[in-house]
Amino acid sequence: MTKVDVTYALSGPMDEALMDKIDRAHGIYGLLAVRLSPALDALRVEYDASRLDPDDVDHALRTAGLAVRRQEE
């Protein structure tokens, strides 16, 4: 297993609906952790790179209803 950690900027403010979507993202195959940043403006996503590539992660998060944009580090 190869763990990769990437940051995604949120496109809107934090609310209860967004928290529900983040909670659902925890069950997506290959995602190991989805954490909200302390500033509540980004997500830190840890995933298994032997199962998913970055585009797969982008698609999985959008399918879960999360309007996010991957940040280049």
Helices and strands as residue ranges (DSSP letters): E 3-10, H 16-25, E 31-36, E 42-48, H 54-63, E 68-70
